[in-house]
Amino acid sequence: MSSININNTEDEYNLLIEFVHKHLDFHDAEIKSILDMHNIKLGVDCHFKSLPIDQSNTTSYNSTRRPFKLLSFSFSSIIDDQFSVCDGNIDEKETKKDKTINLVSSLSRCTLIRSVVELWGVGIDIDDCVTSIKNGNALQRHQSGKHLGSISNTKKYEERTWKIYVHTLGSTHTRDEQNDMRSKFSFLSFPGKVQMKDSDDEYLFIKEVELDNKGGAVYPRHSDSKQIIPENDSRPPLACYFGRVLGTSTLGRNWRANNRLEQYSLKKRAYLGPTSMDSELSLIMTNLAQIRKGSMAFDPFVGTGSILLTAALRGAYAFGTDIDLRVLRGRSQDENIATNFKQYGLPPPELVRSDNALYDRQYRNHLPLFDAIVTDPPYGIRAGARRTGSRKESVRPILDEHRHDHVAQTRPYIVSDVMADLLNVAAMTLKMGGRLVFVIPSMLDFNEDEDLPRHECLKLSSVCYQPLQTELGRRTVTMVKIKEYDEKKRSQYLENTWVNGAESAEKVANLRERLLEIAKLKPNYAEKAAARKQKRKANKDAKKKAKREQQEGITDGKSQWNSY
C-alpha cells in the first residue's frame, strides 16, 4: 500500500492529539468547547481530518474508540502570528500581535489530552511512516524555524538538542526493539546533540494498536506469563505516527504527568460527602461550561462544593446554594467547604442556604448574572432531593423570636421537577451565550432525542454518556442560552420541559426503586442483601462503640483533673 500524504496542500499544518483512554464520550465535546472558548473556529481556522486505518485489519473495530484526533490548520496562519505553537512560557506574549492564539496554551486546558504532536509523517506501518516524512515538508519547515516563535530563548536549528521517544500503546517492547524503531528515522540527521533529559525537541514515534474500553490491547503482545503471543505480535498496527511533541518545556511529553491533575483528587481534600463529584469530571464540566478567569459561576446544588472548587481553580467567582444547611456549614471549623478552598489557596466561595425551586422568590431575577451554571443535581440514588415545605397539611406558625435561626422544613423533591426548575433558573439567570452544564441519570430505556429536558431559551450543545453500571449511566448535558427569558411564559416553559410529558419525566424518576427491582431478579439477591445489611450494622455498632469510648475517656480525664 502506498504511503499516506498527510498534507493535501503545501500549506497544511497538522496536529495529532492523543487523549487518555477514559471518558471516551467526552473527547469530542471537550476539545470543541475549548476551541470555541479560545475563538478558534472549526471549519474556518481548522478542521478535523480522518485518521488513517488499514481497513483489512479492523473488521470489528469501533473507530470512535481511538484515542487520537487529527486537527489541521494552515501553516501560513502559524507563521503569520494568527496562531502560535511556541514551546516557551505558554502565558507569555511571544509574538508580535496581541491577538495571537497560543495553541499549546489553549489545548492544555483540555483535561483529557495526554499530548499534542506536530505531525511529520503517518502510515499503516513504520516504513510507510518513514516514506510519508520523506515525501513531506515538515523537516524543511523545522529547519527554517519560522513557526517556532520569536521569543528570546528559541535556539537555532543547528543548536537544538533532541531525543526520540517510542510510544507503543498497550504493548511492551525491549530497549533493542525500540532502538531498531528509532534507527528507521536516522535519515533525519538532526545536527544538534542527543539529550535524553530536558531536550529542546522531543520527537515521538507512536505505534497505534486496537484498544478495549479500559485502554488495554485487544490483542496483547504478551501473555500473563510475559511470553510473546506470535499471532498477536504479527498483527499490523492500526497506524504509525511520527512528529515533534509540543509543550515539552512547560508541560512535558505527557501533559497529565507531574501531579498536574492528581493534586486535585478527592482523596486529598479535607471535606467530602457521599455525592462529591469526581475531580476529573468536574474539570471537564468547567471546560464544557467555558469557565475562565473572571467568570461568574453558580452551582444551585453545591453540596460539599467539589464542582464549585474546580470552577474557582479556573479563576471564576464562585457562588453556591443548597437547601441542606448542615452540608453548607460542614462538620467542623477544619472540615467544611471553605477549608477545601483554602487548601488550594483560593478565596472562599459565596454560599447561601436557599431552595432552587423558589429561586425567583429569594433572589432578584430581572438581570442575568451568571456566565455559567455547573451542577450535579440530586437524583435520588445516593441522596434524595429536598425542597421547602411540609408533608403535613397544616403546620404551626413560626414565632418571631425564632425566625432568625429557624430552618424551614423540607419535603421530597421529585427529580423531574428538579430538572425542570434547573433549566428554568438557568434560562432566567444566565447571560446571553452563557452555559448550563448538568448531570442527568439515565437507564437503558433513555432516549436522548425525546427524554432530555428542554427549554425554549436554551440550545443543546452536547451530551456525553458515562456508564456507571450495566443498567445505569449518567449524561453530562451542555446547553447554551440563545434567547432572553420571558417571565410571562414561565408556566409554559415548565410545562414544555419534557417532550413526551410524564412519560419522559418518569425515566429520570424513582431510579433507586427501579434499580432495586432489577437487582432482585439477580441470583442470590436475598443472601447478598442480608450480608450487606449485617455488615452495615456491624460498622454502625463499631462507630458507636468508638464514639462512646472516646467520650468516656474525655470524662475520665476531666475527673482526674478535678481530683487534683
C-alpha positions in Angstrom: 0.0 0.0 0.0 1.3 3.5 -0.9 2.3 5.9 1.8 -0.2 8.4 3.2 0.3 12.0 2.4 -0.9 13.9 5.5 -0.7 17.3 3.7 -3.3 17.7 1.0 -1.8 21.1 0.2 1.6 22.6 0.9 0.0 25.0 3.4 -1.4 22.3 5.8 -0.1 22.1 9.4 -1.4 19.0 11.2 -1.5 18.3 14.9 -2.0 14.8 16.3 -3.9 15.0 19.5 -3.7 12.0 21.9 -6.3 11.6 24.6 -6.3 9.5 27.7 -8.3 6.4 27.1 -11.1 7.2 29.6 -14.3 9.3 29.5 -14.3 8.3 25.8 -17.6 10.0 25.0 -16.3 13.4 26.3 -13.3 13.7 24.0 -15.1 15.5 21.1 -17.3 17.7 23.3 -14.4 19.0 25.5 -12.0 19.8 22.7 -14.7 21.5 20.6 -15.7 23.6 23.6 -12.1 24.6 24.3 -11.5 25.6 20.6 -14.7 27.7 20.7 -13.7 29.2 24.0 -10.4 30.5 22.5 -12.1 31.8 19.3 -10.6 29.0 17.2 -13.4 28.4 14.7 -13.8 24.8 13.4 -14.4 24.8 9.7 -12.8 28.2 9.3 -9.5 28.3 11.2 -9.1 24.5 11.4 -10.8 21.2 10.7 -10.6 17.6 11.8 -9.2 15.0 9.4 -9.9 11.3 9.3 -7.3 9.1 10.9 -5.5 6.6 8.7 -6.5 3.0 9.1 -5.8 -0.3 7.4 -9.4 -1.5 6.7 -8.3 -5.1 6.2 -7.1 -5.2 9.8 -10.2 -3.7 11.5 -13.2 -5.8 10.7 -14.7 -5.5 14.2 -13.0 -2.3 15.4 -15.1 0.7 16.5 -13.1 3.6 15.2 -14.8 6.1 17.6 -12.7 4.5 20.4 -9.4 5.5 19.0 -7.7 7.9 21.5 -6.5 10.2 18.7 -7.7 13.1 16.6 -6.1 14.8 13.7 -6.5 18.6 13.7 -5.4 20.6 10.7 -4.5 24.3 10.4 -3.0 26.3 7.6 0.8 26.7 8.0 0.5 30.4 6.9 -1.7 31.1 9.9 1.1 29.8 12.2 3.9 31.9 10.7 1.7 35.0 10.2 1.1 35.0 14.0 -2.6 34.2 14.0 -1.7 31.1 15.9 1.5 30.1 17.8 2.9 26.7 18.7 5.8 28.1 20.6 7.1 25.9 23.4 8.2 28.8 25.6 6.2 30.0 28.6 2.6 29.4 27.5 1.4 32.5 29.3 4.0 34.8 27.6 3.2 37.1 24.7 5.8 35.7 22.5 4.6 37.1 19.2 4.2 40.5 17.7 0.4 40.7 17.8 -1.6 40.8 21.0 -4.4 38.7 19.4 -2.1 35.7 18.7 -3.6 32.5 20.0 -1.2 30.1 21.5 -2.4 26.6 20.6 -0.3 24.9 23.3 -1.9 27.1 26.0 -5.4 26.7 24.5 -5.2 22.9 24.2 -3.5 22.4 27.6 -6.9 23.4 29.1 -8.3 20.1 28.0 -8.4 17.7 30.9 -8.4 14.6 28.7 -5.5 15.5 26.3 -2.3 13.5 27.0 -0.1 15.1 24.3 -0.1 17.1 21.1 2.3 16.3 18.3 3.3 18.4 15.3 2.7 15.6 12.8 5.6 14.9 10.4 4.5 11.6 9.0 1.9 8.9 9.2 1.4 5.4 7.7 0.0 2.0 8.3 3.4 0.7 9.4 6.8 2.2 10.3 8.2 2.0 6.8 5.2 3.7 5.4 5.5 6.4 8.1 9.2 7.0 7.1 8.1 7.4 3.4 5.5 9.9 4.4 8.1 12.0 6.2 10.4 11.9 3.2 7.6 12.9 0.9 6.5 15.8 3.2 7.9 19.2 4.0 8.0 19.1 7.9 11.8 18.7 8.2 12.3 21.7 5.9 9.8 23.8 7.9 11.6 22.9 11.1 15.0 23.8 9.7 13.7 27.2 8.7 12.2 27.7 12.2 9.6 30.2 11.1 6.8 28.6 13.2 8.9 28.3 16.4 8.1 31.8 17.6 10.3 34.8 18.2 10.9 34.5 22.0 14.4 35.2 23.0 15.3 31.6 24.2 14.5 30.0 20.8 17.7 28.3 19.6 18.8 27.9 16.0 18.1 24.6 14.3 21.8 23.6 14.4 22.0 24.1 18.2 18.8 22.4 19.3 19.2 19.2 21.4 16.8 16.3 20.7 15.7 12.8 21.5 13.2 10.3 20.0 10.7 8.5 22.3 8.9 5.4 21.3 5.3 5.1 22.4 3.6 1.7 21.9 0.0 1.7 23.2 -1.0 -1.3 25.2 2.2 -3.3 24.5 5.8 -3.5 25.7 9.0 -3.6 23.6 12.6 -4.2 24.7 15.2 -1.5 24.5 16.8 -3.1 21.5 13.4 -3.3 19.7 12.8 0.4 20.5 16.3 1.3 19.2 15.6 -0.6 16.0 12.5 1.6 15.6 14.5 4.8 16.3 17.1 3.8 13.7 14.4 4.0 11.0 14.5 7.8 11.4 18.3 8.2 11.3 17.9 9.8 7.8 16.6 13.0 9.6 20.2 13.6 10.7 19.5 16.3 13.3 22.7 18.3 13.7 22.2 19.0 17.5 23.3 16.8 20.4 21.2 14.0 21.7 19.9 14.9 25.2 17.6 12.5 27.0 16.5 15.0 29.7 15.1 18.5 29.0 15.9 18.4 25.3 14.8 21.3 23.1 13.0 19.0 20.7 11.3 15.7 21.7 10.2 13.5 18.8 7.6 10.8 19.3 7.0 7.7 17.3 3.6 6.1 18.0 2.6 2.6 17.1 -1.2 2.5 17.5 -2.9 -0.8 18.2 -6.5 -1.7 18.9 -7.6 -0.9 22.5 -10.5 -2.1 24.5 -12.8 0.1 26.7 -10.3 0.1 29.5 -7.3 1.1 27.4 -5.7 -2.3 27.2 -4.7 -4.0 24.0 -7.4 -6.0 22.3 -4.7 -8.4 21.0 -2.0 -8.2 23.7 1.6 -8.8 22.6 2.5 -10.7 25.8 0.7 -13.4 27.7 0.2 -13.3 31.5 3.5 -15.3 31.8 5.3 -12.5 29.8 5.7 -14.7 26.7 5.2 -13.2 23.3 2.0 -14.3 21.6 3.1 -14.8 17.9 -0.3 -14.4 16.2 -0.9 -11.2 18.1 2.6 -9.9 17.6 2.4 -10.4 13.9 -0.8 -8.2 13.6 -0.1 -5.0 11.8 -0.7 -1.7 13.8 -3.7 0.4 13.1 -1.4 3.3 12.2 2.1 4.7 12.9 2.8 8.4 13.6 6.0 10.5 13.9 6.3 14.1 14.9 7.6 16.8 17.3 5.9 17.0 20.7 4.5 20.4 21.6 4.7 22.0 25.0 7.6 19.9 26.4 9.4 22.8 28.0 6.4 23.7 30.2 4.2 20.6 30.3 6.4 17.7 29.4 5.7 15.0 26.9 2.7 13.7 28.9 0.6 16.8 29.7 -1.1 15.0 32.5 2.0 14.0 34.4 3.8 15.7 37.3 0.8 15.6 39.6 -1.0 18.1 37.3 -4.4 16.5 38.0 -3.8 14.2 40.9 -3.2 17.2 43.2 -7.0 17.9 42.9 -8.1 14.4 43.8 -11.0 14.0 46.2 -8.8 11.8 48.4 -6.6 14.8 49.2 -9.5 17.1 50.3 -10.4 17.7 53.9 -14.2 17.8 53.4 -16.1 15.2 51.4 -19.6 13.8 51.1 -21.1 10.7 49.5 -22.1 12.6 46.4 -18.9 14.7 45.9 -18.2 14.9 42.1 -15.0 13.3 40.9 -12.4 16.0 40.4 -11.5 14.9 36.8 -15.1 15.0 35.7 -15.6 18.4 37.5 -12.7 19.8 35.5 -14.2 18.5 32.2 -17.5 20.1 33.1 -15.9 23.5 33.7 -14.4 23.2 30.3 -17.7 22.4 28.7 -19.1 25.5 30.6 -16.2 27.5 29.2 -15.4 29.0 32.6 -12.4 31.3 32.6 -10.8 34.0 34.8 -13.5 36.4 36.0 -16.5 34.2 35.1 -19.4 34.2 37.5 -20.1 30.5 38.2 -23.1 29.2 40.1 -23.9 25.7 41.5 -27.5 25.6 42.8 -26.9 22.1 44.4 -23.5 22.9 45.8 -23.3 20.1 48.4 -19.7 19.8 49.5 -18.6 22.2 46.8 -16.5 19.9 44.6 -17.7 21.4 41.3 -17.5 24.9 42.6 -13.9 24.3 43.7 -12.8 23.4 40.1 -14.7 26.5 38.8 -12.6 28.6 41.3 -9.5 26.9 40.1 -10.3 28.2 36.6 -10.4 31.7 38.0 -14.2 32.1 38.4 -16.1 33.9 41.1 -17.8 31.0 42.9 -21.4 31.2 44.2 -23.3 28.2 45.5 -26.6 27.4 47.2 -28.0 24.3 48.9 -31.1 23.6 50.9 -29.2 21.5 53.4 -27.7 23.9 56.0 -25.7 21.1 57.6 -23.7 20.5 54.4 -23.0 24.2 53.9 -21.7 24.5 57.5 -19.6 21.4 57.3 -18.6 19.0 60.1 -16.3 21.5 62.0 -14.1 24.5 61.5 -11.5 22.2 59.9 -13.9 20.3 57.7 -16.1 22.4 55.5 -16.3 23.8 52.0 -14.1 26.8 52.9 -11.3 24.6 54.1 -11.2 22.8 50.8 -10.8 26.2 49.0 -8.2 27.3 51.5 -6.2 24.1 50.8 -5.7 25.3 47.2 -5.1 28.9 48.1 -8.5 30.0 46.8 -10.8 32.7 48.3 -13.8 31.2 50.0 -17.0 30.9 47.8 -20.2 32.8 48.5 -22.6 30.2 50.0 -26.3 30.7 50.7 -28.9 28.4 52.1 -31.8 28.5 49.7 -34.2 26.4 47.7 -33.7 26.3 43.9 -37.4 25.6 43.4 -38.1 29.1 44.9 -35.2 30.9 43.2 -37.5 33.6 41.8 -38.9 34.4 45.3 -35.5 34.5 47.0 -33.4 36.5 44.5 -33.8 39.3 42.1 -34.0 37.8 38.7 -34.6 40.8 36.4 -30.9 41.0 35.4 -29.0 37.9 34.1 -26.0 37.4 36.4 -24.1 34.2 35.6 -21.7 33.2 32.9 -22.0 29.5 33.7 -24.1 27.2 35.9 -22.4 23.9 36.5 -24.1 21.4 38.8 -24.8 17.7 39.7 -28.4 17.7 40.8 -29.5 15.1 43.4 -31.4 12.4 41.7 -32.3 10.1 44.5 -29.8 7.2 44.3 -27.3 8.1 47.0 -29.1 11.3 48.2 -32.6 12.4 47.5 -33.6 15.9 46.6 -35.5 18.1 49.0 -37.5 21.3 48.7 -39.0 23.7 51.1 -42.3 22.6 52.5 -44.0 20.1 54.8 -45.8 16.8 54.2 -48.4 17.9 56.7 -51.5 19.8 55.5 -51.3 22.3 58.4 -48.1 23.5 60.2 -47.6 25.7 63.2 -46.6 29.3 62.5 -43.0 30.3 63.5 -42.8 32.7 66.4 -41.0 36.0 65.6 -38.3 35.3 68.3 -37.3 32.1 66.5 -37.3 33.4 62.9 -33.6 34.4 63.0 -32.3 30.8 63.4 -35.3 28.9 62.1 -34.5 26.2 59.5 -37.5 25.5 57.3 -39.0 22.1 57.0 -38.4 20.2 53.7 -40.2 17.6 51.7 -39.2 15.3 48.8 -38.4 17.0 45.5 -39.0 14.7 42.6 -36.2 14.5 40.0 -38.4 15.6 37.0 -39.2 18.8 38.9 -35.6 19.3 39.9 -34.6 19.2 36.2 -37.5 21.5 35.1 -36.7 24.1 37.7 -32.9 23.9 37.0 -33.4 24.7 33.3 -35.9 27.5 34.1 -33.5 29.1 36.6 -30.6 28.8 34.0 -32.8 30.4 31.3 -33.6 33.2 33.8 -30.2 33.9 35.3 -27.6 33.1 32.6 -26.2 35.9 30.4 -26.8 35.6 26.7 -24.4 32.9 25.4 -23.9 31.6 29.0 -23.7 27.8 29.5 -25.6 25.4 31.7 -23.8 22.1 32.3 -25.6 19.4 34.4 -25.7 15.7 35.0 -28.8 13.7 34.4 -29.1 10.0 35.3 -30.4 7.5 32.8 -31.2 3.8 32.4 -31.1 1.7 29.2 -34.6 2.9 28.1 -33.5 6.5 27.9 -33.8 8.2 24.5 -31.7 11.4 24.1 -33.8 12.7 21.3 -37.0 12.5 23.4 -36.2 12.2 27.1 -33.8 15.1 27.7 -35.3 18.1 29.4 -35.7 21.1 27.1 -36.2 24.9 27.3 -37.1 27.4 24.7 -34.3 29.8 25.8 -31.6 27.1 25.8 -29.9 25.3 22.9 -28.5 21.8 23.3 -24.7 21.9 22.7 -23.5 18.4 23.7 -24.4 15.2 25.5 -21.7 12.9 26.9 -22.6 9.5 28.3 -20.8 7.8 31.2 -21.7 4.2 32.1 -21.9 3.5 35.8 -23.5 0.1 36.0 -24.9 -2.4 33.5 -28.3 -0.8 33.7 -27.4 2.7 34.8 -25.4 5.6 33.4 -25.4 9.4 33.5 -25.3 12.0 30.8 -23.5 15.3 31.1 -25.5 17.8 29.2 -24.3 21.2 28.0 -26.8 23.9 26.9 -26.2 27.5 25.7 -28.6 30.4 26.3 -29.8 31.8 22.9 -32.9 33.7 23.9 -34.0 36.2 26.5 -36.3 34.9 29.3 -39.9 36.0 29.2 -41.4 35.9 32.8 -44.9 35.8 31.3 -44.2 32.4 29.7 -42.9 30.8 33.0 -45.7 28.3 33.2 -45.4 27.4 29.5 -41.6 26.9 29.9 -42.1 24.5 32.8 -44.9 22.6 31.0 -42.8 22.1 27.9 -39.7 20.8 29.7 -40.3 17.2 28.8 -41.0 16.4 25.1 -43.3 13.4 25.9 -44.6 14.9 29.2 -45.0 12.4 32.1 -43.5 9.5 30.1 -40.2 11.3 29.6 -40.2 12.7 33.1 -40.7 9.2 34.6 -37.5 8.0 33.1 -35.4 10.1 35.4 -37.6 9.5 38.5 -37.6 6.7 41.0 -34.3 5.3 39.8 -33.4 3.8 43.2 -36.6 1.8 43.2 -36.1 0.7 39.5 -32.5 -0.4 40.2 -33.7 -2.3 43.3 -36.3 -4.2 41.2 -33.6 -5.2 38.7 -31.3 -6.3 41.5 -33.9 -8.5 43.0 -34.0 -10.5 39.7 -30.4 -11.5 40.0 -29.4 -14.9 41.6 -28.8 -15.0 45.4 -30.0 -11.4 45.9 -31.6 -12.1 49.3 -28.5 -13.7 50.7 -26.2 -10.9 49.5 -28.6 -8.2 50.7 -28.7 -9.8 54.2 -24.9 -10.0 54.3 -24.7 -6.3 53.3 -27.2 -5.4 56.0 -25.3 -7.3 58.6 -22.0 -5.6 57.6 -23.6 -2.1 57.7 -25.0 -2.9 61.2 -21.5 -4.1 62.4 -19.9 -0.9 61.1 -22.5 1.3 62.7 -22.1 -0.5 66.0 -18.3 -0.2 65.8 -18.6 3.6 65.3 -21.0 3.9 68.2 -18.6 2.0 70.4 -15.6 4.0 69.4 -17.5 7.3 70.0 -18.7 6.1 73.4 -15.2 5.1 74.4 -13.9 8.4 73.3 -16.5 10.3 75.4 -15.8 8.1 78.4 -12.0 8.8 78.0 -12.7 12.6 78.0 -15.0 12.2 81.1 -12.3 10.2 83.0 -9.7 12.8 82.1 -11.9 15.6 83.5 -12.5 13.6 86.7 -8.8 13.1 87.2 -8.1 16.8 86.6 -10.8 17.8 89.2 -9.3 15.5 91.8 -6.1 17.5 92.0 
